[in-house]
Amino acid sequence: MKTEQNLAEVDLITEVPNWLTQVQKPQILLEHCFAHSLRVLDAAPTGLVSVLLTNDARMQTLNRHYRQIDSPTNVLSFAAAQFPGAPLGDIAFGFETCCAQAMKRNILLSDHLSHLFVHGILHLFEYDHDNPKSATQMEQLETKILLECGQADPWRNEALQ
């Protein structure tokens, strides 16, 4: 769904209905985060991101196939070819892992999904966390974007746990 503010679009595929019972209006939530991500990154206000809300079994298959890691994970990002008008890429989320992480941190699944989505968007824009300096930069951008979305700093309580 394209918003009036920009032409950023989230193509949402929900394979696991539990996502829809735990996260109200995920399409609107993700589009909101996407629009703020583009604004903070000073990126063109257009783009398409495909989002897959699935389960840990599917995430384990994707992780094994694309990263040679035979375990489920919370989020995977796949950047598309970068040329004008091309989609930015795909982001997939594993329900069970995301739920367990949200529960452990005592936050809403919707807040955790927002954080992981912004994290995935940053990967699509070639940000990474392979070393301490790039990890810090990525965390700062995540915080800035999520604060602009009206959410809490996802790293604020991380040091307390």
GROMACS elastic network, one bead per residue, 0.5 to 0.9 nm:
[ bonds ]
;  ai    aj funct       b0    kb
    1     7     6  0.89100   500
    1     8     6  0.83327   500
    1     9     6  0.56845   500
    1    10     6  0.65430   500
    1    11     6  0.74334   500
    1    27     6  0.79355   500
    1    28     6  0.85151   500
    1    31     6  0.80496   500
    2     5     6  0.84682   500
    2     6     6  0.71018   500
    2     7     6  0.54734   500
    2     8     6  0.60665   500
    2     9     6  0.52093   500
    2    10     6  0.79378   500
    2    31     6  0.82994   500
    3     6     6  0.56936   500
    3     7     6  0.63126   500
    3     8     6  0.71749   500
    3     9     6  0.77132   500
    3    31     6  0.80858   500
    3    35     6  0.89359   500
    4     7     6  0.73491   500
    5     8     6  0.86931   500
    5    35     6  0.82735   500
    5    45     6  0.85488   500
    6     9     6  0.85883   500
    6    35     6  0.72779   500
    6    45     6  0.53941   500
    6    46     6  0.64637   500
    7    35     6  0.88440   500
    7    45     6  0.59738   500
    7    47     6  0.66778   500
    7    48     6  0.85210   500
    8    31     6  0.73721   500
    8    34     6  0.71311   500
    8    35     6  0.65070   500
    8    38     6  0.84126   500
    8    44     6  0.89504   500
    8    45     6  0.60448   500
    8    48     6  0.60026   500
    8    49     6  0.81957   500
    9    31     6  0.66293   500
    9    34     6  0.80556   500
    9    35     6  0.87570   500
    9    46     6  0.75128   500
    9    47     6  0.60801   500
    9    49     6  0.64145   500
    9    50     6  0.84564   500
   10    27     6  0.70482   500
   10    28     6  0.89139   500
   10    30     6  0.70320   500
   10    31     6  0.59763   500
   10    34     6  0.79297   500
   10    47     6  0.84466   500
   10    48     6  0.58020   500
   10    49     6  0.50163   500
   10    50     6  0.58028   500
   10    51     6  0.68294   500
   11    27     6  0.81808   500
   11    48     6  0.70929   500
   11    49     6  0.61405   500
   11    51     6  0.59969   500
   11    52     6  0.85535   500
   12    26     6  0.84086   500
   12    27     6  0.65817   500
   12    30     6  0.89789   500
   12    49     6  0.84453   500
   12    50     6  0.60033   500
   12    52     6  0.62155   500
   12    53     6  0.76827   500
   13    50     6  0.76176   500
   13    51     6  0.60609   500
   13    53     6  0.62466   500
   13    54     6  0.84557   500
   14    17     6  0.66689   500
   14    19     6  0.74072   500
   14    20     6  0.79860   500
   14    51     6  0.82579   500
   14    52     6  0.59827   500
   14    54     6  0.64489   500
   15    19     6  0.86295   500
   15    52     6  0.72422   500
   15    53     6  0.59424   500
   15    54     6  0.50520   500
   15    55     6  0.77218   500
   16    19     6  0.60601   500
   16    20     6  0.79661   500
   16    53     6  0.64825   500
   16    54     6  0.52060   500
   16    55     6  0.64439   500
   16    95     6  0.77023   500
   17    20     6  0.54192   500
   17    21     6  0.68604   500
   17    53     6  0.87787   500
   17    54     6  0.87009   500
   18    21     6  0.51168   500
   18    22     6  0.62140   500
   18    23     6  0.85085   500
   18    95     6  0.77820   500
   19    22     6  0.52561   500
   19    23     6  0.58549   500
   19    24     6  0.86429   500
   19    26     6  0.83483   500
   19    53     6  0.68724   500
   19    54     6  0.80863   500
   19    95     6  0.68519   500
   19   109     6  0.89720   500
   20    23     6  0.53670   500
   20    24     6  0.64320   500
   20    25     6  0.74949   500
   20    26     6  0.73356   500
   21    24     6  0.70356   500
   22   108     6  0.87173   500
   22   109     6  0.68205   500
   22   110     6  0.75284   500
   23    26     6  0.59155   500
   23    29     6  0.89001   500
   23   108     6  0.85432   500
   23   109     6  0.66015   500
   23   110     6  0.52450   500
   23   113     6  0.85916   500
   24    27     6  0.87778   500
   24    28     6  0.88279   500
   24    29     6  0.81838   500
   24   110     6  0.75973   500
   25    28     6  0.56003   500
   25    29     6  0.63656   500
   25    30     6  0.88124   500
   26    30     6  0.59775   500
   26    31     6  0.84226   500
   26   110     6  0.77907   500
   26   113     6  0.89022   500
   27    30     6  0.53722   500
   27    31     6  0.61438   500
   27    32     6  0.85574   500
   28    31     6  0.51555   500
   28    32     6  0.60474   500
   28    33     6  0.86441   500
   29    32     6  0.52282   500
   29    33     6  0.63765   500
   29    34     6  0.86655   500
   29   110     6  0.80577   500
   29   114     6  0.72741   500
   30    33     6  0.50704   500
   30    34     6  0.59908   500
   30    35     6  0.85787   500
   30    51     6  0.89876   500
   30   113     6  0.84577   500
   30   114     6  0.67040   500
   30   117     6  0.72389   500
   30   118     6  0.87442   500
   31    35     6  0.60784   500
   31    36     6  0.86074   500
   32    35     6  0.52998   500
   32    36     6  0.64016   500
   32    37     6  0.86279   500
   32   149     6  0.71182   500
   33    36     6  0.52130   500
   33    37     6  0.60232   500
   33    38     6  0.86568   500
   33   114     6  0.66945   500
   33   115     6  0.87614   500
   33   117     6  0.76843   500
   33   118     6  0.67052   500
   33   145     6  0.75270   500
   33   146     6  0.73662   500
   33   148     6  0.88292   500
   33   149     6  0.63148   500
   34    38     6  0.62232   500
   34    39     6  0.86181   500
   34    49     6  0.86975   500
   34   117     6  0.82014   500
   34   118     6  0.72290   500
   34   121     6  0.75757   500
   35    38     6  0.52681   500
   35    39     6  0.62907   500
   35    40     6  0.88005   500
   35    45     6  0.74486   500
   36    40     6  0.61214   500
   36    41     6  0.84451   500
   36   145     6  0.60197   500
   36   146     6  0.80363   500
   36   148     6  0.67448   500
   36   149     6  0.65457   500
   37    40     6  0.52653   500
   37    41     6  0.60248   500
   37    42     6  0.83149   500
   37    43     6  0.83452   500
   37   118     6  0.68038   500
   37   121     6  0.74726   500
   37   122     6  0.81167   500
   37   141     6  0.87049   500
   37   142     6  0.85223   500
   37   144     6  0.89791   500
   37   145     6  0.57032   500
   37   146     6  0.84241   500
   37   148     6  0.89619   500
   37   149     6  0.89876   500
   38    41     6  0.51298   500
   38    42     6  0.58377   500
   38    44     6  0.68813   500
   38    45     6  0.62836   500
   38    46     6  0.83975   500
   38   121     6  0.89950   500
   39    43     6  0.64020   500
   39    44     6  0.82434   500
   39    45     6  0.74360   500
   39   145     6  0.85516   500
   40    43     6  0.77434   500
   40   141     6  0.79181   500
   40   144     6  0.76190   500
   40   145     6  0.63648   500
   40   148     6  0.86493   500
   41    44     6  0.88896   500
   41   122     6  0.88152   500
   41   125     6  0.88414   500
   41   141     6  0.83723   500
   41   145     6  0.88506   500
   42    45     6  0.83592   500
   43    46     6  0.81955   500
   44    47     6  0.77803   500
   46    85     6  0.80708   500
   47    85     6  0.71795   500
   47    86     6  0.73406   500
   47    87     6  0.57384   500
   47    88     6  0.61298   500
   48    85     6  0.88926   500
   48    86     6  0.77683   500
   48    88     6  0.57489   500
   48    89     6  0.72136   500
   48    90     6  0.87871   500
   49    87     6  0.62382   500
   49    88     6  0.56398   500
   49    89     6  0.53174   500
   49    90     6  0.56207   500
   49    91     6  0.73059   500
   49   121     6  0.84329   500
   50    87     6  0.82731   500
   50    88     6  0.84207   500
   50    89     6  0.64195   500
   50    91     6  0.62903   500
   50    92     6  0.83568   500
   51    89     6  0.88107   500
   51    90     6  0.57975   500
   51    92     6  0.56840   500
   51    93     6  0.79198   500
   51   117     6  0.88973   500
   52    90     6  0.77000   500
   52    91     6  0.63126   500
   52    93     6  0.62841   500
   52    94     6  0.87648   500
   53    91     6  0.87423   500
   53    92     6  0.60259   500
   53    93     6  0.51866   500
   53    94     6  0.66568   500
   53    95     6  0.70855   500
   54    57     6  0.83765   500
   54    58     6  0.65948   500
   54    59     6  0.72805   500
   54    92     6  0.70809   500
   54    93     6  0.59450   500
   54    94     6  0.52785   500
   54    95     6  0.60074   500
   55    58     6  0.56111   500
   55    59     6  0.63546   500
   55    60     6  0.87752   500
   55    72     6  0.87302   500
   55    93     6  0.73527   500
   55    96     6  0.63271   500
   55    97     6  0.82791   500
   56    60     6  0.59542   500
   56    61     6  0.85505   500
   56    71     6  0.84603   500
   56    72     6  0.52191   500
   56    73     6  0.69936   500
   56    74     6  0.79812   500
   56    93     6  0.82465   500
   56    95     6  0.62413   500
   56    96     6  0.59169   500
   56    97     6  0.66340   500
   57    60     6  0.51662   500
   57    61     6  0.64225   500
   57    62     6  0.88099   500
   57    71     6  0.86094   500
   57    72     6  0.66766   500
   57    94     6  0.80532   500
   58    61     6  0.50760   500
   58    62     6  0.62546   500
   58    63     6  0.85292   500
   58    72     6  0.78438   500
   58    94     6  0.76061   500
   59    62     6  0.50228   500
   59    63     6  0.58858   500
   59    64     6  0.83834   500
   59    71     6  0.78582   500
   59    72     6  0.51378   500
   59    73     6  0.61821   500
   59    74     6  0.77914   500
   59    75     6  0.80175   500
   59    76     6  0.79671   500
   59    92     6  0.75215   500
   59    93     6  0.72166   500
   59    94     6  0.57675   500
   60    63     6  0.50003   500
   60    64     6  0.59604   500
   60    65     6  0.84515   500
   60    69     6  0.78421   500
   60    70     6  0.60351   500
   60    73     6  0.67666   500
   60    94     6  0.87137   500
   61    64     6  0.51842   500
   61    65     6  0.60907   500
   61    66     6  0.85713   500
   61    70     6  0.74168   500
   61    71     6  0.79535   500
   61    72     6  0.76901   500
   62    65     6  0.51150   500
   62    66     6  0.59301   500
   62    67     6  0.78027   500
   62    68     6  0.89298   500
   62    69     6  0.89669   500
   62    70     6  0.89499   500
   62    72     6  0.84091   500
   62    76     6  0.82712   500
   63    66     6  0.54479   500
   63    67     6  0.52069   500
   63    68     6  0.63722   500
   63    69     6  0.55271   500
   63    70     6  0.64406   500
   63    71     6  0.67836   500
   63    72     6  0.67160   500
   63    73     6  0.73139   500
   63    76     6  0.76496   500
   64    67     6  0.56189   500
   64    71     6  0.70131   500
   64    72     6  0.85449   500
   65    68     6  0.57584   500
   65    69     6  0.78274   500
   65    70     6  0.84075   500
   66    69     6  0.80850   500
   67    70     6  0.84624   500
   69    72     6  0.83483   500
   72    94     6  0.73451   500
   72    97     6  0.74609   500
   73    76     6  0.74781   500
   73    93     6  0.78310   500
   73    94     6  0.64465   500
   73    97     6  0.64657   500
   73    98     6  0.83171   500
   74    92     6  0.81542   500
   74    93     6  0.55007   500
   74    94     6  0.50673   500
   74    95     6  0.75549   500
   74    96     6  0.82461   500
   74    97     6  0.53872   500
   74    98     6  0.53875   500
   74   101     6  0.84886   500
   74   116     6  0.79281   500
   75    91     6  0.69166   500
   75    92     6  0.55314   500
   75    94     6  0.65379   500
   75    98     6  0.82923   500
   75   116     6  0.66647   500
   75   117     6  0.79572   500
   75   119     6  0.86974   500
   75   120     6  0.71447   500
   76    90     6  0.81658   500
   76    91     6  0.55929   500
   76    92     6  0.52393   500
   76    93     6  0.67280   500
   76    94     6  0.89046   500
   76   120     6  0.70015   500
   77    89     6  0.73228   500
   77    90     6  0.57851   500
   77    92     6  0.66214   500
   77   119     6  0.89416   500
   77   120     6  0.54412   500
   77   121     6  0.77043   500
   77   123     6  0.65523   500
   77   124     6  0.66809   500
   78    88     6  0.86033   500
   78    89     6  0.54685   500
   78    90     6  0.50552   500
   78    91     6  0.62841   500
   78    92     6  0.86520   500
   78   120     6  0.85977   500
   78   123     6  0.81710   500
   78   124     6  0.68475   500
   79    82     6  0.81360   500
   79    87     6  0.85084   500
   79    88     6  0.59873   500
   79    90     6  0.65061   500
   79    91     6  0.86013   500
   79   123     6  0.76112   500
   79   125     6  0.79000   500
   79   126     6  0.82505   500
   80    83     6  0.89983   500
   80    86     6  0.73214   500
   80    87     6  0.62300   500
   80    88     6  0.54042   500
   80    90     6  0.75199   500
   80   124     6  0.79122   500
   81    86     6  0.66968   500
   81    87     6  0.76548   500
   81    88     6  0.75565   500
   81    89     6  0.80051   500
   82    85     6  0.84532   500
   82    86     6  0.62523   500
   82    87     6  0.78852   500
   82    88     6  0.71924   500
   83    86     6  0.55375   500
   83    87     6  0.86779   500
   84    87     6  0.88364   500
   85    88     6  0.88945   500
   86    89     6  0.85504   500
   87    90     6  0.84730   500
   88   121     6  0.84867   500
   88   124     6  0.63799   500
   88   125     6  0.80118   500
   89   121     6  0.86668   500
   89   124     6  0.65073   500
   90   120     6  0.87159   500
   90   124     6  0.82980   500
   91   117     6  0.75210   500
   91   120     6  0.63378   500
   91   121     6  0.79512   500
   91   124     6  0.87759   500
   92   117     6  0.89118   500
   92   120     6  0.87463   500
   93    97     6  0.85520   500
   93    98     6  0.73925   500
   93   113     6  0.81662   500
   93   116     6  0.83357   500
   93   117     6  0.85764   500
   94    97     6  0.57337   500
   94    98     6  0.60525   500
   94    99     6  0.85432   500
   95    98     6  0.52533   500
   95    99     6  0.60063   500
   95   100     6  0.85752   500
   96    99     6  0.51418   500
   96   100     6  0.61275   500
   96   101     6  0.86002   500
   97   100     6  0.51583   500
   97   101     6  0.61531   500
   97   102     6  0.85875   500
   98   101     6  0.51701   500
   98   102     6  0.61174   500
   98   103     6  0.85402   500
   98   109     6  0.71589   500
   98   112     6  0.72381   500
   98   113     6  0.74098   500
   98   116     6  0.88937   500
   99   102     6  0.51330   500
   99   103     6  0.60474   500
   99   104     6  0.85102   500
   99   108     6  0.87130   500
   99   109     6  0.61376   500
   99   112     6  0.84714   500
  100   103     6  0.51127   500
  100   104     6  0.60640   500
  100   105     6  0.86244   500
  101   104     6  0.50734   500
  101   105     6  0.62111   500
  101   106     6  0.84259   500
  101   107     6  0.86886   500
  101   109     6  0.85884   500
  101   112     6  0.80024   500
  102   105     6  0.51700   500
  102   106     6  0.58762   500
  102   107     6  0.51744   500
  102   108     6  0.61656   500
  102   109     6  0.55320   500
  102   110     6  0.88214   500
  102   111     6  0.81862   500
  102   112     6  0.59688   500
  102   113     6  0.87768   500
  103   107     6  0.62830   500
  103   108     6  0.76010   500
  103   109     6  0.78502   500
  104   107     6  0.79397   500
  105   108     6  0.88703   500
  105   157     6  0.84094   500
  105   158     6  0.82351   500
  105   161     6  0.79060   500
  107   110     6  0.83497   500
  107   111     6  0.66822   500
  107   112     6  0.69836   500
  108   111     6  0.52591   500
  108   112     6  0.64755   500
  108   113     6  0.86492   500
  109   112     6  0.50411   500
  109   113     6  0.59776   500
  109   114     6  0.85100   500
  110   113     6  0.50107   500
  110   114     6  0.61350   500
  110   115     6  0.86762   500
  111   114     6  0.50877   500
  111   115     6  0.63163   500
  111   116     6  0.87101   500
  111   151     6  0.73642   500
  111   152     6  0.83949   500
  111   154     6  0.85475   500
  112   115     6  0.50905   500
  112   116     6  0.61512   500
  112   117     6  0.84354   500
  112   154     6  0.81588   500
  113   116     6  0.51227   500
  113   117     6  0.58934   500
  113   118     6  0.85330   500
  114   117     6  0.50787   500
  114   118     6  0.62101   500
  114   119     6  0.85228   500
  114   146     6  0.77181   500
  114   151     6  0.87951   500
  115   118     6  0.52520   500
  115   119     6  0.61501   500
  115   120     6  0.86284   500
  115   142     6  0.70779   500
  115   143     6  0.86223   500
  115   146     6  0.70306   500
  115   154     6  0.68965   500
  116   120     6  0.60605   500
  116   121     6  0.85628   500
  117   121     6  0.61377   500
  117   122     6  0.86228   500
  118   122     6  0.62276   500
  118   123     6  0.86948   500
  118   141     6  0.88861   500
  118   142     6  0.62841   500
  118   145     6  0.75406   500
  118   146     6  0.77874   500
  119   122     6  0.52213   500
  119   123     6  0.65014   500
  119   124     6  0.89095   500
  119   127     6  0.89197   500
  119   138     6  0.77828   500
  119   139     6  0.84496   500
  119   141     6  0.88902   500
  119   142     6  0.64812   500
  120   123     6  0.50483   500
  120   124     6  0.63969   500
  120   125     6  0.88313   500
  121   125     6  0.64764   500
  121   126     6  0.88285   500
  121   127     6  0.87853   500
  122   125     6  0.50235   500
  122   126     6  0.64673   500
  122   127     6  0.53066   500
  122   128     6  0.76205   500
  122   138     6  0.73976   500
  122   141     6  0.82944   500
  122   142     6  0.81163   500
  123   128     6  0.60223   500
  124   127     6  0.73162   500
  127   134     6  0.74711   500
  127   135     6  0.87213   500
  127   137     6  0.84971   500
  127   138     6  0.66342   500
  128   131     6  0.82131   500
  128   134     6  0.61141   500
  128   135     6  0.66379   500
  128   137     6  0.87826   500
  128   138     6  0.68487   500
  129   132     6  0.69650   500
  129   133     6  0.78443   500
  129   134     6  0.50604   500
  129   136     6  0.76899   500
  129   137     6  0.82515   500
  129   138     6  0.67404   500
  129   139     6  0.87439   500
  130   133     6  0.85111   500
  130   134     6  0.66449   500
  130   135     6  0.66724   500
  131   134     6  0.55714   500
  131   135     6  0.60176   500
  131   136     6  0.86422   500
  132   135     6  0.50041   500
  132   136     6  0.60810   500
  132   137     6  0.86207   500
  133   136     6  0.52489   500
  133   137     6  0.63383   500
  133   138     6  0.87259   500
  134   138     6  0.61037   500
  134   139     6  0.85628   500
  135   138     6  0.50972   500
  135   139     6  0.61221   500
  135   140     6  0.86053   500
  136   139     6  0.50838   500
  136   140     6  0.61447   500
  136   141     6  0.86632   500
  137   140     6  0.51809   500
  137   141     6  0.63226   500
  137   142     6  0.86873   500
  138   141     6  0.51674   500
  138   142     6  0.61538   500
  138   143     6  0.86223   500
  139   142     6  0.50398   500
  139   143     6  0.61603   500
  139   144     6  0.86323   500
  139   154     6  0.86708   500
  139   155     6  0.74666   500
  140   143     6  0.51345   500
  140   144     6  0.61834   500
  140   145     6  0.86580   500
  140   155     6  0.89790   500
  141   144     6  0.50599   500
  141   145     6  0.60866   500
  141   146     6  0.84725   500
  142   145     6  0.52849   500
  142   146     6  0.60521   500
  142   147     6  0.84616   500
  142   153     6  0.81803   500
  142   154     6  0.78694   500
  142   155     6  0.89108   500
  143   146     6  0.52363   500
  143   147     6  0.59732   500
  143   148     6  0.85025   500
  143   151     6  0.89083   500
  143   152     6  0.79306   500
  143   153     6  0.51781   500
  143   154     6  0.64730   500
  143   155     6  0.73153   500
  143   156     6  0.89855   500
  144   147     6  0.52650   500
  144   148     6  0.62563   500
  144   149     6  0.87075   500
  144   153     6  0.79710   500
  145   148     6  0.51317   500
  145   149     6  0.62989   500
  145   150     6  0.88967   500
  145   151     6  0.88524   500
  146   150     6  0.64365   500
  146   151     6  0.52871   500
  146   152     6  0.67363   500
  146   153     6  0.66969   500
  146   154     6  0.78545   500
  147   150     6  0.50629   500
  147   151     6  0.51032   500
  147   152     6  0.59739   500
  147   153     6  0.63339   500
  148   151     6  0.73097   500
  149   152     6  0.88478   500
  151   154     6  0.82832   500
  152   155     6  0.86590   500
  152   156     6  0.79538   500
  153   156     6  0.53716   500
  153   157     6  0.81773   500
  154   157     6  0.71659   500
  154   158     6  0.74009   500
  155   159     6  0.74752   500
  156   159     6  0.70543   500
  156   160     6  0.82431   500
  157   160     6  0.52255   500
  157   161     6  0.68596   500
  158   161     6  0.55545   500
